[in-house]
């Protein structure tokens, strides 16, 4: 009810806000962020009425915010009988888990702004919810919106933006259209992905929320293969690609023949040519016979049948498909099925509200290919990776667009616990895909997915498995300090050269990528640090949760991440929230601190000769602590101390690991016989 009323108020405010934005080229178009900007808003403004109209608009927006705040305050306490509409009838969505489908057109074709110009459509849609149905969260909601929008407007392109993002550059959509409508390669583009940019992140980006290495290096690199992966928001789709159609095939170029020789000089070639022509004629005659039989059959084709029911349907450049097959794929709606055949969009009939409600009912997707081959793909909490992967398997390519002014901006979870839960959700989705039939290691080899693009998808689903070697990597320095053994064995000169060459090549590659992607050293280092923090915590838990869900059927719910603070700048950054994800990194930190103390104590006891080997071991332990430093700082919060519960549990785990190591200790020889020693200058006989 709160969302419904807020959208209603928004539609009224839009009649004033939209013409103001168009008249003065306002950016960003989100009023909250526009009025909150600290900049010279008079720059480049020459219209004499701008200041007066801006003040009036700011007043209108503040009044609008007060009305919204009043709605939020009233919604805190739900009446005993539920909510009621202004006409006195009960609100249909009082039970959020059991309610009918609802559609309300707030701004339609006839609505205009205060100046008289037409406004974009604004329609409230709530799909039907019933107990016993799996509604598939965001992916199911997106598929419902795809269907109802096809019946109501059927625009050929769809913009997907998360609820915590806003349009920062209104011209970015035009840039996406330049790719989609390109006369040479536009028809093969399934979506245009924009990078994610965020507001409200601390200056040092402690938890690598900006993720610039991924968005400014990895995604740009994929743009040179088959295109970037879909990241769930900030994306413009081609509607036809969402329907599971294959990408348009390239027109085959005419085969080159050697016609520079006289016919008399090349009898062999002439005879081969005649043979090929005869074979082609036979094949063509067979096809004609098959087509004639096909036309004479009594089977009803979808296109023939639908065009009788819904006039004005353009024929796709694909073979006719039986109507039953199309309905099995898209569902029991002749209007929607007809809309899928209109490649350039456009409504196929006058809008029928009953048909709109029909396509968003709970049972509409039953026994169809929705969520399997059509629309957003089900089967993972990260439906975005699966959806983009399916499109690339159908031969489509995507495009990465980075406008000078960021297209969209959003808010990110700047709190440590929320950030770890966000990474946990992403990693859990990757584990689910890895253990499913859609795993890119073995799925889609007969499609149009390129080899290098497949490697990128494989990388996106196997990275949680690196948590095991990463934990070993972070534990070994402490083990070496506790036992006195060194992690690096003695190697010969050739192996040393090989190791150094590998190290230099990795470093050179990183430097080149940073220069190419315009990524700063601090951003790169923050990415490395949080890769270790997330790897030893969120990725590890995601593996166990994914294995339990897929193999044992035990479903674990992920935590929906909360976003940035409201009271003061970066207030959420210092808020501590207890979660078990904090235990493994803190345990590793304590182990390495204990190892450093133990190593220094042993060196002081054994004399100066033991200090030389100690420095190498201390370097590796310090390297691990340096990677985990943002985590330690986040646990301390504003009080500059680690919460007691974290210290107690981590100390217990570190003590258990140390005691187990002392009991097992594989470095001690298992030989129980007498110890034989060399006798220097003594007659041992």
N, C-alpha and C positions, 0 to 999 in steps of 0.2 A: 504493500500500500504506500509506503514511504517513497519507493522508487517511482511508482506510478504518479504520485502527486508532484514529485520533484521534476519529472519529465514534463508534466503539464505546465508547471511554472517556467521551465526552461523554454518551452515553445513560445510563451508570451514574451519573455525577455529577448528571444532571438529576433523578433520582429523589429527591435530597436538596435540590437548589437550588430547584426549582419550588415545592414546598410552602412553603419558607421565604419566597420572594418573595410568594406569595399571602397568607400569614398576616400579614406585616408591611408589605404594600404597598410593596415595595422598588422604587425607581427610581434609576438605570436597571437593567434586568434583566441587563445584561452584567456578570458578576462582576468582571472585570478593572477596569472603569471605576468600578464601585460602591465597591470597596475602595480604589481609588486616590484617591477624592475627598477633598479637604481641607475638611471641613465638620462641623458638629455633628450626628453621626448619631443622637444621642439626642433631637433636637428632634421634638416631637409623638408620641414613643413612650411609651406608658403601660403596656405589657405587662411584667409583672415578669420574664419569662423571656427578654426580647429580648437583653439584653447577653450572657447565657450562651450562647444559641443563635447569636448573631452570631459570637462568638469561636470556637465549634465549627465554624461554617460556613466561617469564614476559614481555619481549620486544614485543613478538608476541601479547600478550593479550592487552597491552597498545595501539598498533597499531590498533587492532580490535576495542577497545573502541573509538578511534578517528574516525574510519569509521562509527561506529554507531552514535556517536555524530553529525557527518556531516549529516547523514540521518535525525536525529531528527530536526536539524536546517533547513534543506531544506523542511521538512514537516510542518513547522510552517505556511507557506503561500501556500494555495492551488491554483494552476493555474486556470485561468478562464475556460479553457476547460476540467479541470479535469486532473487526472494523466494518464500517458502513459507508456506502457511497453517498454523495450529496443528495441523491434522489430517495434515500432511505433504504435501498436494497442492500443486503449483506455483501461485503467484498468477497469475490469468488476465491481469492487466494489466502483465506484465513488459515487454512491448513497447508503449509508449504510443501508437504509430502504427498498431498492428495487434493488436486484441484484441476479444473478443466483448462483447456487452452484459451488464451485471451489475446486479443488484438485490438488496439486502439490507435486510430490515425489522428495524431495531433496536428500535423501539418501535411496537407495533401496537395493535389494538383491545383486547386483553386486558391490556396493560401498565398498571400503576398505580404511583403514587409510594409513598414510605415511609408516608404517612398512609392510603393506600387509595383516593385519588382518581385517576380516569383521566388519563393523560398524553397530550399531543398526539402524533401520529404522527411518527416520525423514520425516514426511509427513505434509504438510500444508493443513488444511481442513477448509473451510468456507461454512456453510450451506446456503441454499437459503433463502432469505428474500423477502416477498411480503406484501404490505399493506393489511389490513383486516385479517391477520392471527395472532394468539397469539403464539409467539415463546417461551414463558415460560422461558425466561432468562437462568440462569445457568442450570436448570434441562433439558430444551429442548436441549441445546448445548451438555450436557453429553449424552443424549439419541441418538443424531445424531452421536456422536463419537463412541458409542457402536455399532451402526449398521454398519457404514462404516468400522470400524476396524474388525468386524466379517467377512465382505466380503473380506477384503484385507489380513488379517493375522490370525484372529480368535484364538488369544492366550487365553488359559483357565483362565488366571488371569489378572486383570486390576488394575493398580495403579492410585489413584486419589490424586493429589497434587494441591493446589491452586497456582495461578500465583505469589503470594507474598511469597511463600515458596521455599526452596531449599533442596536438599538431603545432609544431614550432615553426614550420615553414609551409605555408599554404601552397607555394609553387612547386613543392616536391612532387605532388601528384601529377603535375604536368610533365615533370621529368620522367616519371614512370611511364606515362603514356607515350613519350618519345621512343622508349624501348619497345613497348607493346605494339605500337602502330608502325614500326619500321617496315618499309615495303620489302626489304630483303630478308631479314632474319626475325622480324617481329612475330610471325605466326608460330614459331617454335618456342617462344618464351612462355613459360608457365607462370612465373611470378617474378616480381622485382623486390628484392629484399634490401631494406635500409638498415644501417647500423643502429644499435641501441645507445642512446646517450641519456645521462641522468642528471637530475638536480639534487641538491641537498646532501652531497657527499663531501666529507671532510677533505681538506686541501691535500693531505698526504695519501688519501685513499687507502687507509690502513688494511682493509680486507679485500682489496682489488675488486671493488664493485664495478668499476668502469670496464674492466675486462678488455683493455685496449689491445693486448697481444692477440686475442681471438678475433676481435672485430676489425682491427687495422692491419693485421698480418695474415692470419689464417684464412679469413673470409675473402680477402683480396686475392690471395693465391688461388683459392678455389674458383674464383671468377674467370681464371684463365683456362679452366678445364671444362667443366659442364655447369658451373655456377655454384653459388653458395648454398649451404643447407638452410632450411627454413627454421627460424628461431622462435616462432610463436607469436610475434607481434611486429608491427612496423613493416607490413608486407602487402603488396598489391598483387592480387591473383587474377589470372584469366579464368573465367567461370568454366569454360570448356575443359580445362585441365583438371579441375576439381571433379568432373564427372567421370573420370577414369578413361577418357578417350586417349588413344595413342597420338603422339605428336605427328603433324603432317609430314609425310615422306618427302624426301628431296626428289625433285624431278630428275630422272636419269638423263645425263647428257648423251647425245647421239654418238654411237660407236664410231671411232675413227677408222677409215678404210684407206687402203693405199690405192688411190685412183689416179696416181701420177703416171702409171705405165699404160701403154696401149693394151687393149684387150687381147690382141693377138700374142703379146709377149708374156701373158700370164695365164696359161690355160688351167694350171692347177688351182689358182685362186678363183678363176671363173667357175670351175666345176664345184668347188667347195661352197661358193656363194649360192649357186643354183640349188645345191642340196639343202642348205640352211633355209632358203626361201620356201622350198617345198614343205619342209618340216613345220615352219611357222604357219603356213597356210592350213596344214592338217590340224594343228593345235587350235587355230582360230575357228575352224569349222566345228571342232568338238565343243568349244566354248559356246558358240552360237546355238548348237543343238541343246546343250545343257540349259542355256538361258531361256530358250523357247519352252523347254519342259517346265522350267521353274515358273515362267509366266502363266503357263496353262494350268498349273496346279491350283487347287482350291484353297491353299494356305493364305491367310489374311496377313498382309504386311502392315507393320506399325505405321509407316509413313502414309500408305494409302488410306488406312482406317482413320488415323488421327486428322489428316487434312480434311476428311469429310466432316469430322466433328468440330474442328477448330480451324477456320480459314486463315490464310495468310502465313502458313508455315513454310519457311525456305528449306529446300532439300540440302542436306549435308553431302559432301563429296565422299560418301561411304556406301558400301553395298547395303541393300535393304535388309532390315533385320525383322524377324517375326515379332509381332506385338507382344506375345507372351514373354518373349525373351527380354524385351525392353521393360516390361512391367516387373519382371523378376529382378531386374537390375535396379530400377529406379523407384518402384512402388506403384500402388494402384491409384494413380492420378493421371488421367489422360491429358489434363492441362499442363501439369508439370512435365510429363514425358514429351509433350509437344514443344515445350520451351527448351528442352535440352537439345533439340534439333536445330534451333536458331543460333547459328554460330556467331552472328553479330548482335545478338540480344534483341530486345523488344518484346512487349507483351503479346501473347498469342490470342487473347480474348479479353473481354471486359472483366474487371476484377470481381470475383465471386467470393464473398466472405466465407461461405461454407467450405469452399475449396481450400482457402487459406488455412482455415482451422483444421481441415482434414489432414494436411501434410505435416502438421506439428503434433499429431496425436501420438500417444505412447506406442501403439502397435503398428504404426505406419512402416517402420523399418524391418518388421518381422519378415523373414524369408526373402530379404532383398540383399543387395550387395553394399548397402550403406555401412560405412565403417570397416568394410573389408577391401573393396576396390574403388568405392565412390566416396567422395567427400573427405572429411578428416578421418583418419584411420584409428580404430580402437585397438586396445591391447596393451597400452602403456600409458603411464602418467605423463610422459613426454610425447604427446601425440604429434607434436610439430616435426620431430625427426622422421617419424614413420610416414607422415603425409608427404613431406618433401622427397623422401626416398622413393616412394611409390611413383611420384611424378617423373623423377629422373629415370626410373626403370621403364617407363612408357616412352622414353626417348625425348622428353622435353628437356630444355635447358633453362636455367635461371640466371638472373643478372644481379650484380651487386652495385647499388647506386649510393654514392657518398656525396651529397650536395655540400656546397661550402657552408651554408647555414644548416645545422642539423634538422632533419625532417621531423622527427618526433623526439620528445623528451619524456622521461618518467621518473618515478621515485624508486629508490633501491633500499633494501634492508641494511642499514648501516650498523645494526647491533650484531655482536659476534654470534650469539645463539641463533638469531633469525637467519643470518647469513649461512651458517652451517646447515640449518634445516633446508634452506633453499638449495644448497649444493647437494644435500642428501636426496632431495626430490629429483633433481636432474640425474644423479647417478643411479637412483633406483629405476628410473625409466630406461636408462641405457642397459641395465642388467636385465630388465624384462624383455627388451628387444633382443639382447644377446641370446636369451634362452627360449626365444620364440621361433616360429617358422619364417619370420621376416628378417632374421639375422642377415646382414649384408655379406657374411662370409659364404653363405650357401644359397641365398635367394636372388632371383632375378638375373640369371646368367643368359637367358634367351631374350632379354629385353634390350633397351637402348642405353643401359648404364655403362659409362666408360670405365676402364680399368682403374685409372688414377682417382676418379670420383668414388669408386667403390672403396679404395683404400681410406679415403677421408671418412666415409660412413663407418668402416670397420674401426677406425680410430675413435669415432664418437661413441661406440658401444663397448669397447674393451678397456677404456681407460680406468674404470673402477677396479679392475683386476690388478692394477699396478699397486694397490694399497699393500699387498703382501710383501713384495720386495722392498717397498718404501719403508715399511715398519722394520724390516730386517736392517736396512741401510741406516735407519736412525738409532737402532739398538746396538749395532756392532761397535761403534766407538766407545760406548760405556762398558761393553764386555771386554774390549781390549785394555781399557784402563784398570778394570777390576782384576784381570788375570795377568797383566803384564805382557801379553802377546800383541803383535802388531797386525793390523788389518791388511796391510799390503805385503805380499811375500817378496822375497828377493828374486829379481829377474835379471836376465842378461841384457847386454847392450841393445841387441836387435829388438827385443820385446819392449825395452824402454823407449826406443825410437818410435816403434809402432804406437805405443800408448800416447806419447807426446804428439804424434801426428794426428791421432784421433781427437785428442783434446783440443788441439789448435784448430782443426777443421770444424768442430762443433762451435767453438768460440767465434770463428770467422763467420760461420753461417748465421749465428745469432746477431752479430754486429751488422751484417748485410741486411738481414730482415728488419732490424731496428731502423736502419737508415732508410730502407725502402718504404717502410710503413710509417715513418715519422713518429716512432715510439721512443719516448725518453727512457733514460737508464733507470730512473726511479720507478716508472710504471712497469718496466720489464722485471725489476727486482721484486716489486710487490707481487707480481704475478707468480714468480718463482716461489716466494714465501708462502703464498696462500695455496699454491699447488701442493706443497708439503703438508700444510695444516689440514686442508680438506682431504688429502690422500690418506692420512693416518686416522681420520675420524669419520667424516661423512661417507667416503667411498667404502670404508670397511663395513660400516653399519648397513650401507645400501646392498652390499654383497650378501650379507646374512639375511636381510629382509627380502631381497629378491629371490634367494634360494628357498626360503620358507614359503613365499607366495607361490612360486611356480611349481616346486617339487612337493610341498606338503599341503598346499591350498590354504595356508594361513595368511589372511590379508592384513597388512599393516597400513594404517592410515598415516599419510604424511601431514606435517603441520603447514597450514597456509601462512606464508611469511607476512609479518607485519612490516609496514613501511616506515619512512623517516619520521622523526619527532615533530611535534607541533609547537611546544612551548618556547623553546629556545634553539638556537643553531646547534645542531649535532647533539641534542640532549640524549637521544637514543643511543649514541655512540658509547656512553658510559654506563648504560643501564645493564645490570647483570641479570640474566635469566638462566636458571639451572636447567641443564639437559645432560643426559648421559654422553652426548657427543663430546663433551669437554674432557672426559676421563682419559682416553688414549693419548692425546697430545701432552697433557699435564704429567702423565706417567712417564712418557719419554723424556720430558724435561727434567723430572726428578732423577731418573736413572742416569742421565748424562751429568747432572750436577753431582750426584753421589760418586760417579766414576771419576770426575775431575778431582774431587776432594780426596778420594782414595789414591789416585795416581800421584798427586802431589805429596801425600803423606808417605807413600812407599819410596818416592824419590828422596825425600828428606831423611828417611831411615837408612836407605842403602848407599847413600853417598853421591858425590858429584857425577860418577860414571853413568848413573841411571837417568840423569837429566836430559842427555842428548836424545835417546829414543822417546823420552816422554813428550817432547815438543810435537812430534808428528802425531801422536795419539791425541794430544790436547787440541791440535788443529782440527781434526775431524769432529771431535765432540763440540768444539766451539762453532764449527760450521753448522751442525745440526741445531744448536741453541739459537744461532743467528737466524736460521730459517723459521724457527718457532717463536721468535721474539714478538711479532704482532699478536700472537695468541696470548702470550704471557701478559702483555700490556692490556689486552682486552679483558682478561680475567681480573686484573687489578682494578679496572674501572677508575672512577674519580678518586677513590679512597687510597690509591697506591698500595693496595694489599690484596692478596689473593683470598677469596672467600674460604672460610674454614672447611666447608664440606668438600671443596675441591682438593684442598691440601690433605685432608684425612684420607679420603678414598684413594687418591693418587699415591700417597705414602704407603698405604697398605699394599697396593698393587706392586709398587716398586720394591718393597721389602720381600714380598712373595717371590717375585722374579729373581731377586738377588739370592735368596735362600735356596731356591730351586737350582740356580746356577752353581752355587757352592756344592750342593749335593750331587749334581750330575757332572759338572766340569769336564768337558771332553778333552781339554788340553792336557790333563794328567794321564800319564801312561797307565794302562790297565794290567801291566806285567806284575805278577805277585812274587816272582823268584828273587834271588839275591841280586843286588845291584853291583855290576862289574865296573870297576874303575881302573884307569891306567895307572901303573905304578912307575913313577919317574925316579930312576936311580936306585930302586929297591929290588932286592931279589925275592920276587913273589913266590918262587919255587920253594 
